[in-house]
Amino acid sequence: EDKKVLLMGHSMGAMTTLRMALSLPSHVEKRIVLVDPALGIRPNQGKTAKAKKLKTRAFTNFFFNRILEPLGSYALRRAVGRPGFWKAGLQFVWGDSSRLTDTDVLRYQWPGITKGWEKGLLKFTRAQLMPMDVTDRDLLQQVLVLPNTTISVIFGSNDSIVKPAAIQTFFSPYKDKIKLVELEGLGHDPFEEDIDAFLSALETVLT
């Protein structure tokens, strides 16, 4: 049976989305949409030699288990309880902070009441710091040669986390294969900042 799959990845999740595409059967039609992808900016890019990987992995494990996790968990638990913590963060991330509402802030505050949420965030950070088998560019190139696969990129022109210039530079060698859509005035979370504008861009890349 023929199937179509839409894969979407945001920020550091773009790498996971590309790996997921590689894991699917080749006959499955894959439409990939990367939103403000953080590709090519992680540490350890290109460190694929086995000795370097083992050395870096050992150091990263020690640093995470003995230093980052205990201190990071304590700091995060303290920080989220402060008035204005999430609001200040979202104002920095959004391209136009005047769009931010109290409801938007609450969506980020609610997960903070779940026990152990900070450990999940720290483990995600750890995964991004670990040396990879391939660089982000190599990973992208592997996906580009898959049959029945298209990749599109949507990003905000005012992204303060992953600079638009960095996104354009990373994808410039593939401009004939990858459609890029820039959303004027939006930041790192365009799908929350302006839902209508994001859905319009999504419709553009999928049609």
Disulfide bonds with the S-S distance in Angstrom:
none
